[in-house]
Structure formats: structure tokens, C-alpha cells
């Protein structure tokens, strides 16, 4: 008889973490592996944010804080929403967690009953379905077409909604595709959601500041009729290069925020006091570096997309955000190459060419793979040369 719970047996380890770990092991063994699997910026945390953390330590801000965030950080988050998104929240409508992942986990644990459905457009961030399963819910996957830039359409949303639907997840800019919902697309989806008053919306905005080509970010809570049914998640990990600091936050209905705090009080208690002090500076301090870093990401995106589209058998859309691309490798699968799946493709690429990427099936859509271009241009040039050589040798 296994000691492991039945609920845990329903989920799988994170594929993205698995790829990153495998690449790390190979490098430790002396292999020249180029990792394009990690979802974190390669830039360092800005110095003013580090200094805020140092000063917090010197002040002795090393004790427990309120479970779901210090008043100072909640105030900074409140002002961020007002300043950047024209959204007004009271402090008791804001929750701070140990990374955006915990915020999402708290939401599902606090709101899902057995059999409740959560609509998840695919491709999706790998943790969404497993979090839903752990909370006793049922992921309802909607596979989205490359022809629509991997975004759910109003018709697809309408068809997916049932009497059991409790949540819809919207992630824009998207991990793994980098696709972004325009204001007009959000408005069209909203027409369906306004009619379905029992459906709540979870908006994952973690890549909000990483956009290109003049894209104007718009979040669904800005639709007045849906604000009271929307939980907006964001954080400091991606925009401020603070993945290891573990600070995410959410804003939404008071009853949901209160329930999330109850869950968190029995798990991690509060996020790190030092990280919270650093996050205050991140949100309140200079934002100038974000534009500079986004320009660097754009240069890498353009290089990667052009390079992939010059490789026979691969094709790739040019996304408007995040730091990922999601190439199509279907033409390289089959009898001729002896690669049956995208998982076969990425495993063989790692084995033969020492480039680590993540298979599209990990994100719910077969026949693709994800590249993170959050690494140096030198690494990207070497990696794309290896990918090209690998694909040419498959023929």
C-alpha cells in the first residue's frame, strides 16, 4: 500500500522544471548544453531593489508579517493597479503570496469543489491543470488553433461553458506562446462571459510589461461588468527579474481574497518579509529598465523567429509578448525521421545536439516545442545553429 495520496497520483511533475534539471545535470557531467527551457529572465535584479532588501535586513524587518502581505506592499500593489490599469482596489481586495504560483494555487484551493470545471485554453502554462486537479476540480481543456495565434475564440468559449464551469483562465501575454489578447479580443470574450454570470475569470498577467511592437496591454478586469468576477494575478518575478524572491499578488473579490488568506495561513503563512520589502521598491521605484530590457528581448525574439523560419520542417509565429516562441515541428514527425512525437523530437535534440527545449505536449498541444529566449544572444546563435543542423540531419 502506497503512502502517497490518491490526489497526488493524479498529477505529474512540472515538465519545464524537469527539462531545466536535466540540462543542469548534463552540464555538471561536462556536456556543453544550451538551456532554452527555463522561464526566467537572464537579467539580474536591479540594484535599487537589492538595496531595499539590504536596508530591510538592517532595520530588522525579519519577523512574521500579516499572512497575505504587509500594508506597505499592499499599498504599492493598489497604486500599481490604479496607475497602470486604471483599476481601483481596497487593501482587503489584495493578496500577496510566495510567487504567482501560490496565488493561483490558493485561488483554486479556496474556491473549487469536487467536479467544478475550469476552462483552460491550450497551449497553457504547465501547472494550471495539475493545480485544478489537486483542488478537486476538473480541467476542461480547449485546444486553440495556431491560425488564431493559439488564443481562445468567443465561439470556443461559448461551447466550453457548462453548468459546472466555475473559472476561465486567461493568460496574456502567454506562456508558452507569447501570444497576447488585444483589447478588442478581450471585449469579444467578455460578451460571452457577461451572459454567463456564474463563471469567474482568473487573469494571469505575469508577463504584462514584456510586450513588443507597440502592443497595448489590456486586462479583463478593466471590463466593468466583469471586475467583481475577476481575480487578477501578477507579480515581480518576470518584469523585475526576481524569480527567486518569490513574490506574487492577486486582486479581486473580498470573499475570495479572504478565503485565500485562510488557505495560506495553514500552509506557508506569510511570504518572506525581506522579499516583500524589495517588492515595494520594485513597484514604487524606477521602471526605466523595463523598456530597455524589453528591447533586448525583442531583438532576441526577432532573431529566433527568423532563424527558425529558415529551417526546413519548422515554422514559427512572431508573438507580441513574454520571452517565448512556440515553433511547429509537425513536418519533422513521422516515418521518415522515426520521431513519432514532439517529446521524441526534444529528447533527441538534447541527446544529439545538446540543446534543451520543452515539448509542446507538456503545454497541452502536440506537434510543437517551446523555446525561451531569455538567454544571451551568443547562446541563441549557437543553439539555433545546432537546431538547424539537427533538423537537416533528420532528413
N, C-alpha and C positions, 0 to 999 in steps of 0.2 A: 504493500500500500504506500503510495507516494505522499510525502509530506507537503508537496506543492499543491496549492489550492486549485480547484477546477476553474475559477475565474482567470487565474494566471495562465492556465493551459490554453486559453482562447487567444492569447496574444503572442506576438513574435518580437524578438529583439529588434532594435532600430537598425535597418539596413544601412543607413548613412553612417552611423557610428561604427558598424561592423566593417565597412569599407575603409574608413579612416584608420581603424585599429589594425587592419590587415596591412595597409600601406606602411604604417609605423613599424610593425613587426619586420616587414621586409627590409626597410631602411636600416633597422637595427642589426639585421643579418648581413648588411653590406651591399644591398641592392640599391641601384640608383632610381628609386621610384619617385615619380612626379605625382603628387596627390591633387586631384581635381574633384575630390569628393566632399571636402569639408565646407559647411555652410557658415563660414565666419570670415569677416574682413581680415586682410593681412596687414592692415594699418594698426599702429599702436594706439592705445587710449591717449587722448590729448593731455598735455602736461597740466593744464589748469584743473582738469578733473582728478588727476592723480594727486595734485597738491591739496585739493579739497579733502581727499581721503586721509592724507597725512595729517592735516590740521585736525580732522575729526578724532584721529587716534590721540594726538597730543592734548586735545581738550578732554579726553576721557569719555568720548561718546562710544563706549564699548559695552553698554548694558542692553538688556532687553528693551525693545521698543513696543509700541502698540502692535498688535498682531498683524494688521493689514496696512501698515505704513505709518511713518512719522507724520505729524502735522505739516512739517516743512516740505516734505516730499509730496504729500497730497496737494498742498497749495501750489507747488511748482507744476504738477500734472494738471490741476484745474486751470492754471494760467496758460499752459501749453495748448489745451483743447480750445480755450477761448481765442487765443492769439492765432493759431494756425488753422483751426477747423470751424471757428465761429460756433462752438458748442459750449453751452453753459451746464456745469455740473456742480452740485453741492459736494462738500468733502465726504459726506457719508454715501455718496454715489461712486466713490473711487476706492479701488482695492490694489494694494501693492503685493506682489508675490515674488518668490525666488525664481525669477525668469518668467518670460511669457508662457513657457510650457506649464508652469504650475498654475498660472492664472486660468489657462484653458482646462486643465485637469480639475481645478476647483469648481469651475462652472459646471462641468458635466457631473461631477460627484454630488454637487448641491442640487441639481435640477432634474436629473434623469431617473425615471422609474423603469422597471423591467418592461421591455418591449417598446419603449419610446424610440421613435426613429429620428435620426439626424441625417439630413441630406448633405452629402459630401461630394462636390464636383471633383472628378478625376481628370487629369492628374492632381494629386493632393499631397500636402506635407505628410510624411510617413506616420506621424504619431496620432493624427486625428482618429482614424478608425479604431485603433487599439485603446485609446482613452475612452471612447464611447463604449466599447465592449467591457472594459474594466468597470465602468459605472453602471453596467447592466442594460445599456441601450443597444440599439440596432443601427449600424451604419447603413445608409441607403446610398449606394454609390451611383453617381450619374457620370458616365463616360462622355467627356466633351471632345468635340472634333478639332483636329488641327486646323481645319478650314475656318473655324471660328476662334482661332488663336487660343484654343483649349479653355474657353470660357463658357459657362452655362448660359443657355438662351432662355427667354421667358417661356417658350413652349416646353422646353425640357423641365424647367422648374415646375410649371403648372402640372405636368404629367406626374412628377415625382411626389408631389404633396398628397398625403393621405390623412385619414383621421388620427393616425398615430404620430404624425410629424410634430416634433417639438422644436427642433432647431434647423436652421440652414447655416452652413459655414461659407463665408466669402473671404477669400484671401487675395488681396490686391495691394501691391504687386505680388505675384505668385512665386512660391517655392513649390514646384521645381521649374516652372516655365519662364518666369519673368514677365508673364502677361499681366496687363493692367486693365481694369474695368474703367471705361470712360464715365463721365457724369451722365451722359445720355443712356449708356447701358445700365447703370445703376437705377436710373429713373424708370426704365422699362421693366426691370425686375421688380421694382417697388410696386408697380401697378398690380402685379400678381400677389405680392405679399400683403398689401393693404387690404385686399379682399379676403385673405386668409388670416383672420385675427388671432388665431391660436398659435401661429408659427412665430418663434423668436429667431433673431438673427445674431450670429456671432461673427463679427468682422475682425479678421486678423490683419492688422495694419503694420506689422513689424518692419516692413520694408518701405514705409511711407516716404522717407526722404531720399531714397535711392531710385530716382527716375531720370529719364533721358528725353532728348528731342522735344523739349518744351511740354512734355506731358503734365497736365494739371490734375493733381490728386484730389479725389472726392471720396468721402466715406459715407456709407449708407445711413449712419445716424444723423446726417445732415438733412435727410428727408424727415420733415417734422412729424408726419403721421406715423413714422416707424421708430423714432428716437426712444420712446418708452418701452419698446420691444427689442432693443438692440444692446448687446454687450460688445463694446469696442475694446479690443486688446492691442496693446502696443508695448514698447519697452526701449531700453537703451543699448541693447546688445549689438544691433546691426549698424545703426546710424552713427553711434559713438564708439564703435569698436570696443565694446565692453562685455563680450560674450561670457568671460569668466567671472564677472562681477555679480551676475545672476540677479538682475532686477527687471521685472516686467510689471505691467499695470493694466488694469481694466476699469472701464467706466460704464455704468448702466443703471438699471432699476435698483432702488434701495433694497428691496426684499432679496434680490439675487446677490447683491454685494454683501448683505448681512449674512446670508447663508454660506457664501464663500468664506467669510471670516471664521465661521463656525467650523468648517472643514479644516481650514489652515491652522486653527488653534489646537487641533488634535493631531496635526502632522508635523510641520516644521516650526510652528509658532511664527515669529517674525523673520523677515529677510535680514541679512547682515546689516547692522547699524552703520558700519563703515561704508558699505556699498550704497546704502540709502543716501548718506551724506554726499557721496560722489555723484549720485544720480541727480541730486538737487542742482549741483553745479553744471552737470551736463545739460539739463533742461533750461536753466536760467542764464548760463554763461554764453560766450560767443558761439555762434553757429556757422561762422565763416568757413571753417574747414570742411563742412559737409558738401558744399558746392564743389570745392577743389577735388575732394576725393571722388565725388560722383563723376567728375570729368575724367578722372583717371580710369574709373570703372567703364565709362563709355568707350574710351579708347580701346580697352581690352575687349569689350563686347564686340565692337566693330571688327577687330582683328580676328576674333574667334569665329564669328558668324561667316565672314568672308572666307576664311581658311576651310571651314567645314563644307561650305557650299562648293568649294573647288575640289572636294574629294569624291571620286566616283562611288556611288552607292549611299552616300549620306546627303541629307538636306536639313536645313535649319532656318526657322523663323528668326527675325530680329525683334526681340522683345523690348518693351519700353521701361522695364524696371528690374529691381533686385540685381543679383550678380550671378545669374544662372542662364544657361541656354539648354534647350531640350531637343537635341537632334533626333531625326528619324533615321533608323538603321534597318528598316524592314527589307530593303533591297539586298541586304547582305546576309539575310537569314534564309536558310533552305538547304536543299540537297547539294547545291554547288559548293557552298562554303562549309557544309557539315555543322553549321551553327543553327540550332533549332530555335533558340530564344534569345532575347536581349540579355538575359543573365549569362548565357553561354558567351555572348559577344564580349561583355565587360570582363568576365573571368579570364577569357583567352587574351584579351588586351592587356590585362595586368600581368598575366603569366609570360607572354611573349614580348611585350613592348614596355612593360613596367610603367604603365600609366593607369592611375586609379580613378574611375568614374563610377556612377551609380546607375544600375539598370532601371529603365522606365517602369517595369512591373512593380518595383518597390513603391512607386507612387500611384499605382493603380491603372497604368496604361502600358500595355505591351508594345514592343517594337521601337522603343526609344531609349535614350540614356541621358542622364543629367551631367552637365559639366558646370563646375563652379569656377568662375574666372577671377575669384578673389585670391590671386597669387601674382607673382611678378610677371612682367612681360617676357622676360628671359625664359621662365618656366613654361609659359604658354607657348612660346615659339618652339621650344624643344618638344613639348607634349604634342602639339599639332603635327609636327614633322613625324613623330613616332606613330600617331594615329593614322596619318596618311600612308605611311609605309606599311603598317599593319593591314589596312584595308586593301591596298594594292596587292599584297601577297595572299589575300584570301581568294582572289580570282583564280 
